[in-house]
């Protein structure tokens, strides 16, 4: 069973976290980070190792990592 949470708009990105139920009531985390429109759409999907005790914990982990990924790309390069 997949549990989709609300999409989050962050600048030009759309973050879509996902928790997928695994055996024994644990959850795997993944997130889609999308940008662009039409034929210029870019979608990066991150899947994480490890299992979480709740869907909320899995989604929180995925969302935090997506925000870090976005921040990394939007920060000016160090000189």
N, CA, C and O atoms as a GROMACS GRO file, in nm:
protein
  316
    1UNK      N    1   0.084  -0.118   0.000
    1UNK     CA    2   0.000   0.000   0.000
    1UNK      C    3   0.089   0.125   0.000
    1UNK      O    4   0.178   0.137   0.084
    2UNK      N    5   0.065   0.215  -0.092
    2UNK     CA    6   0.136   0.342  -0.099
    2UNK      C    7   0.054   0.450  -0.032
    2UNK      O    8  -0.068   0.456  -0.047
    3UNK      N    9   0.121   0.535   0.043
    3UNK     CA   10   0.053   0.646   0.108
    3UNK      C   11   0.112   0.775   0.053
    3UNK      O   12   0.227   0.808   0.081
    4UNK      N   13   0.033   0.846  -0.027
    4UNK     CA   14   0.076   0.974  -0.084
    4UNK      C   15   0.039   1.086   0.011
    4UNK      O   16  -0.071   1.087   0.067
    5UNK      N   17   0.128   1.179   0.029
    5UNK     CA   18   0.101   1.295   0.111
    5UNK      C   19   0.090   1.417   0.021
    5UNK      O   20   0.119   1.410  -0.098
    6UNK      N   21   0.049   1.526   0.078
    6UNK     CA   22   0.032   1.648  -0.001
    6UNK      C   23   0.161   1.688  -0.068
    6UNK      O   24   0.269   1.678  -0.010
    7UNK      N   25   0.149   1.734  -0.191
    7UNK     CA   26   0.263   1.788  -0.263
    7UNK      C   27   0.300   1.923  -0.203
    7UNK      O   28   0.214   1.995  -0.152
    8UNK      N   29   0.428   1.955  -0.211
    8UNK     CA   30   0.477   2.081  -0.156
    8UNK      C   31   0.546   2.157  -0.268
    8UNK      O   32   0.638   2.104  -0.331
    9UNK      N   33   0.504   2.280  -0.294
    9UNK     CA   34   0.572   2.365  -0.392
    9UNK      C   35   0.684   2.440  -0.323
    9UNK      O   36   0.664   2.507  -0.222
   10UNK      N   37   0.805   2.428  -0.381
   10UNK     CA   38   0.922   2.498  -0.328
   10UNK      C   39   0.989   2.566  -0.446
   10UNK      O   40   1.064   2.502  -0.521
   11UNK      N   41   0.962   2.695  -0.463
   11UNK     CA   42   1.017   2.766  -0.579
   11UNK      C   43   0.969   2.701  -0.708
   11UNK      O   44   0.849   2.688  -0.731
   12UNK      N   45   1.063   2.659  -0.791
   12UNK     CA   46   1.028   2.597  -0.919
   12UNK      C   47   1.009   2.446  -0.909
   12UNK      O   48   0.988   2.380  -1.010
   13UNK      N   49   1.018   2.392  -0.787
   13UNK     CA   50   1.009   2.247  -0.767
   13UNK      C   51   0.876   2.206  -0.705
   13UNK      O   52   0.815   2.282  -0.629
   14UNK      N   53   0.833   2.086  -0.737
   14UNK     CA   54   0.717   2.024  -0.673
   14UNK      C   55   0.767   1.898  -0.605
   14UNK      O   56   0.815   1.805  -0.670
   15UNK      N   57   0.755   1.894  -0.472
   15UNK     CA   58   0.802   1.782  -0.391
   15UNK      C   59   0.684   1.692  -0.357
   15UNK      O   60   0.583   1.739  -0.304
   16UNK      N   61   0.695   1.563  -0.388
   16UNK     CA   62   0.589   1.466  -0.362
   16UNK      C   63   0.644   1.349  -0.281
   16UNK      O   64   0.698   1.255  -0.339
   17UNK      N   65   0.632   1.354  -0.148
   17UNK     CA   66   0.681   1.244  -0.065
   17UNK      C   67   0.586   1.125  -0.069
   17UNK      O   68   0.466   1.141  -0.091
   18UNK      N   69   0.642   1.006  -0.046
   18UNK     CA   70   0.563   0.883  -0.052
   18UNK      C   71   0.614   0.786   0.054
   18UNK      O   72   0.735   0.770   0.072
   19UNK      N   73   0.521   0.721   0.124
   19UNK     CA   74   0.555   0.613   0.216
   19UNK      C   75   0.491   0.486   0.161
   19UNK      O   76   0.374   0.486   0.124
   20UNK      N   77   0.569   0.379   0.156
   20UNK     CA   78   0.517   0.252   0.106
   20UNK      C   79   0.527   0.148   0.217
   20UNK      O   80   0.634   0.123   0.271
   21UNK      N   81   0.412   0.088   0.249
   21UNK     CA   82   0.411  -0.010   0.357
   21UNK      C   83   0.486  -0.136   0.315
   21UNK      O   84   0.464  -0.191   0.206
   22UNK      N   85   0.574  -0.180   0.403
   22UNK     CA   86   0.651  -0.302   0.383
   22UNK      C   87   0.598  -0.408   0.480
   22UNK      O   88   0.497  -0.385   0.546
   23UNK      N   89   0.663  -0.518   0.489
   23UNK     CA   90   0.620  -0.622   0.582
   23UNK      C   91   0.629  -0.576   0.727
   23UNK      O   92   0.708  -0.488   0.760
   24UNK      N   93   0.549  -0.637   0.811
   24UNK     CA   94   0.551  -0.616   0.955
   24UNK      C   95   0.521  -0.472   0.997
   24UNK      O   96   0.570  -0.426   1.100
   25UNK      N   97   0.442  -0.400   0.919
   25UNK     CA   98   0.397  -0.267   0.956
   25UNK      C   99   0.502  -0.158   0.950
   25UNK      O  100   0.484  -0.053   1.013
   26UNK      N  101   0.608  -0.178   0.878
   26UNK     CA  102   0.712  -0.076   0.862
   26UNK      C  103   0.695  -0.010   0.726
   26UNK      O  104   0.626  -0.062   0.638
   27UNK      N  105   0.760   0.106   0.709
   27UNK     CA  106   0.740   0.185   0.587
   27UNK      C  107   0.873   0.224   0.524
   27UNK      O  108   0.970   0.255   0.594
   28UNK      N  109   0.875   0.221   0.392
   28UNK     CA  110   0.989   0.270   0.314
   28UNK      C  111   0.955   0.412   0.267
   28UNK      O  112   0.838   0.445   0.248
   29UNK      N  113   1.059   0.493   0.248
   29UNK     CA  114   1.039   0.633   0.208
   29UNK      C  115   1.096   0.658   0.069
   29UNK      O  116   1.199   0.603   0.031
   30UNK      N  117   1.026   0.742  -0.007
   30UNK     CA  118   1.076   0.792  -0.135
   30UNK      C  119   1.015   0.928  -0.159
   30UNK      O  120   0.919   0.968  -0.093
   31UNK      N  121   1.072   1.000  -0.256
   31UNK     CA  122   1.021   1.133  -0.287
   31UNK      C  123   1.048   1.164  -0.433
   31UNK      O  124   1.153   1.128  -0.487
   32UNK      N  125   0.954   1.233  -0.496
   32UNK     CA  126   0.971   1.282  -0.632
   32UNK      C  127   0.992   1.433  -0.623
   32UNK      O  128   0.920   1.503  -0.552
   33UNK      N  129   1.094   1.482  -0.696
   33UNK     CA  130   1.120   1.626  -0.703
   33UNK      C  131   1.109   1.664  -0.850
   33UNK      O  132   1.194   1.627  -0.931
   34UNK      N  133   1.004   1.738  -0.884
   34UNK     CA  134   0.973   1.770  -1.023
   34UNK      C  135   0.993   1.918  -1.051
   34UNK      O  136   0.967   2.003  -0.966
   35UNK      N  137   1.041   1.947  -1.172
   35UNK     CA  138   1.049   2.086  -1.217
   35UNK      C  139   1.023   2.089  -1.367
   35UNK      O  140   1.032   1.986  -1.435
   36UNK      N  141   0.992   2.207  -1.418
   36UNK     CA  142   0.966   2.223  -1.560
   36UNK      C  143   0.821   2.196  -1.596
   36UNK      O  144   0.738   2.165  -1.510
   37UNK      N  145   0.793   2.208  -1.725
   37UNK     CA  146   0.657   2.186  -1.776
   37UNK      C  147   0.662   2.120  -1.912
   37UNK      O  148   0.759   2.132  -1.987
   38UNK      N  149   0.555   2.048  -1.941
   38UNK     CA  150   0.542   1.986  -2.074
   38UNK      C  151   0.657   1.893  -2.106
   38UNK      O  152   0.696   1.811  -2.023
   39UNK      N  153   0.711   1.906  -2.226
   39UNK     CA  154   0.820   1.817  -2.268
   39UNK      C  155   0.951   1.851  -2.197
   39UNK      O  156   1.047   1.776  -2.208
   40UNK      N  157   0.954   1.963  -2.125
   40UNK     CA  158   1.074   2.003  -2.051
   40UNK      C  159   1.068   1.966  -1.904
   40UNK      O  160   1.145   2.019  -1.823
   41UNK      N  161   0.978   1.875  -1.868
   41UNK     CA  162   0.964   1.834  -1.729
   41UNK      C  163   1.080   1.744  -1.688
   41UNK      O  164   1.121   1.654  -1.761
   42UNK      N  165   1.131   1.771  -1.570
   42UNK     CA  166   1.240   1.694  -1.512
   42UNK      C  167   1.190   1.638  -1.380
   42UNK      O  168   1.137   1.713  -1.298
   43UNK      N  169   1.204   1.508  -1.358
   43UNK     CA  170   1.156   1.445  -1.236
   43UNK      C  171   1.266   1.358  -1.178
   43UNK      O  172   1.308   1.260  -1.239
   44UNK      N  173   1.311   1.394  -1.059
   44UNK     CA  174   1.414   1.316  -0.989
   44UNK      C  175   1.344   1.240  -0.878
   44UNK      O  176   1.272   1.300  -0.798
   45UNK      N  177   1.364   1.109  -0.873
   45UNK     CA  178   1.303   1.027  -0.770
   45UNK      C  179   1.414   0.973  -0.680
   45UNK      O  180   1.510   0.913  -0.727
   46UNK      N  181   1.398   0.997  -0.550
   46UNK     CA  182   1.495   0.949  -0.451
   46UNK      C  183   1.427   0.839  -0.370
   46UNK      O  184   1.318   0.859  -0.316
   47UNK      N  185   1.491   0.725  -0.360
   47UNK     CA  186   1.443   0.615  -0.276
   47UNK      C  187   1.546   0.593  -0.167
   47UNK      O  188   1.666   0.592  -0.194
   48UNK      N  189   1.501   0.577  -0.045
   48UNK     CA  190   1.591   0.571   0.068
   48UNK      C  191   1.598   0.431   0.129
   48UNK      O  192   1.499   0.358   0.131
   49UNK      N  193   1.717   0.397   0.178
   49UNK     CA  194   1.736   0.271   0.250
   49UNK      C  195   1.677   0.287   0.390
   49UNK      O  196   1.659   0.398   0.438
   50UNK      N  197   1.649   0.178   0.451
   50UNK     CA  198   1.598   0.181   0.587
   50UNK      C  199   1.447   0.180   0.590
   50UNK      O  200   1.381   0.217   0.494
   51UNK      N  201   1.394   0.136   0.703
   51UNK     CA  202   1.251   0.131   0.723
   51UNK      C  203   1.213   0.215   0.843
   51UNK      O  204   1.294   0.237   0.934
   52UNK      N  205   1.090   0.263   0.844
   52UNK     CA  206   1.041   0.351   0.948
   52UNK      C  207   0.922   0.288   1.017
   52UNK      O  208   0.849   0.208   0.958
   53UNK      N  209   0.901   0.325   1.143
   53UNK     CA  210   0.792   0.269   1.222
   53UNK      C  211   0.655   0.324   1.182
   53UNK      O  212   0.552   0.261   1.209
   54UNK      N  213   0.653   0.441   1.117
   54UNK     CA  214   0.524   0.499   1.077
   54UNK      C  215   0.538   0.564   0.940
   54UNK      O  216   0.648   0.599   0.896
   55UNK      N  217   0.425   0.578   0.874
   55UNK     CA  218   0.423   0.645   0.744
   55UNK      C  219   0.465   0.791   0.760
   55UNK      O  220   0.535   0.845   0.674
   56UNK      N  221   0.421   0.854   0.869
   56UNK     CA  222   0.456   0.995   0.892
   56UNK      C  223   0.607   1.012   0.906
   56UNK      O  224   0.663   1.109   0.855
   57UNK      N  225   0.674   0.920   0.974
   57UNK     CA  226   0.820   0.929   0.990
   57UNK      C  227   0.890   0.912   0.856
   57UNK      O  228   0.988   0.981   0.827
   58UNK      N  229   0.841   0.819   0.773
   58UNK     CA  230   0.900   0.798   0.641
   58UNK      C  231   0.884   0.921   0.553
   58UNK      O  232   0.978   0.961   0.484
   59UNK      N  233   0.767   0.981   0.556
   59UNK     CA  234   0.740   1.101   0.475
   59UNK      C  235   0.823   1.219   0.525
   59UNK      O  236   0.875   1.296   0.445
   60UNK      N  237   0.836   1.233   0.655
   60UNK     CA  238   0.917   1.342   0.711
   60UNK      C  239   1.062   1.328   0.665
   60UNK      O  240   1.124   1.426   0.623
   61UNK      N  241   1.116   1.208   0.671
   61UNK     CA  242   1.253   1.182   0.628
   61UNK      C  243   1.271   1.218   0.480
   61UNK      O  244   1.366   1.286   0.443
   62UNK      N  245   1.179   1.171   0.398
   62UNK     CA  246   1.187   1.197   0.254
   62UNK      C  247   1.176   1.346   0.224
   62UNK      O  248   1.248   1.398   0.139
   63UNK      N  249   1.085   1.414   0.292
   63UNK     CA  250   1.066   1.558   0.270
   63UNK      C  251   1.190   1.637   0.310
   63UNK      O  252   1.233   1.727   0.238
   64UNK      N  253   1.249   1.603   0.424
   64UNK     CA  254   1.370   1.673   0.470
   64UNK      C  255   1.485   1.654   0.372
   64UNK      O  256   1.558   1.749   0.344
   65UNK      N  257   1.501   1.535   0.319
   65UNK     CA  258   1.608   1.512   0.222
   65UNK      C  259   1.581   1.584   0.090
   65UNK      O  260   1.674   1.633   0.027
   66UNK      N  261   1.456   1.592   0.049
   66UNK     CA  262   1.422   1.666  -0.073
   66UNK      C  263   1.454   1.814  -0.054
   66UNK      O  264   1.510   1.878  -0.144
   67UNK      N  265   1.419   1.869   0.062
   67UNK     CA  266   1.448   2.011   0.088
   67UNK      C  267   1.598   2.037   0.087
   67UNK      O  268   1.644   2.140   0.037
   68UNK      N  269   1.675   1.944   0.142
   68UNK     CA  270   1.821   1.958   0.139
   68UNK      C  271   1.875   1.954  -0.003
   68UNK      O  272   1.965   2.029  -0.038
   69UNK      N  273   1.819   1.865  -0.085
   69UNK     CA  274   1.861   1.853  -0.224
   69UNK      C  275   1.833   1.984  -0.298
   69UNK      O  276   1.917   2.033  -0.374
   70UNK      N  277   1.715   2.040  -0.275
   70UNK     CA  278   1.677   2.166  -0.340
   70UNK      C  279   1.766   2.281  -0.292
   70UNK      O  280   1.814   2.360  -0.372
   71UNK      N  281   1.789   2.289  -0.162
   71UNK     CA  282   1.873   2.394  -0.106
   71UNK      C  283   2.014   2.388  -0.162
   71UNK      O  284   2.074   2.492  -0.191
   72UNK      N  285   2.067   2.267  -0.177
   72UNK     CA  286   2.200   2.248  -0.234
   72UNK      C  287   2.210   2.307  -0.374
   72UNK      O  288   2.312   2.366  -0.410
   73UNK      N  289   2.106   2.291  -0.453
   73UNK     CA  290   2.108   2.338  -0.591
   73UNK      C  291   2.074   2.486  -0.605
   73UNK      O  292   2.105   2.547  -0.708
   74UNK      N  293   2.011   2.542  -0.504
   74UNK     CA  294   1.974   2.682  -0.516
   74UNK      C  295   2.072   2.777  -0.445
   74UNK      O  296   2.062   2.898  -0.459
   75UNK      N  297   2.165   2.721  -0.370
   75UNK     CA  298   2.265   2.804  -0.302
   75UNK      C  299   2.374   2.844  -0.402
   75UNK      O  300   2.412   2.766  -0.488
   76UNK      N  301   2.422   2.968  -0.388
   76UNK     CA  302   2.533   3.008  -0.478
   76UNK      C  303   2.658   2.924  -0.449
   76UNK      O  304   2.686   2.889  -0.334
   77UNK      N  305   2.731   2.894  -0.554
   77UNK     CA  306   2.853   2.815  -0.538
   77UNK      C  307   2.956   2.890  -0.454
   77UNK      O  308   2.969   3.012  -0.463
   78UNK      N  309   3.027   2.815  -0.373
   78UNK     CA  310   3.131   2.877  -0.288
   78UNK      C  311   3.250   2.913  -0.378
   78UNK      O  312   3.288   2.837  -0.466
   79UNK      N  313   3.305   3.030  -0.353
   79UNK     CA  314   3.418   3.076  -0.434
   79UNK      C  315   3.548   3.024  -0.381
   79UNK      O  316   3.653   3.053  -0.437
   0.00000   0.00000   0.00000
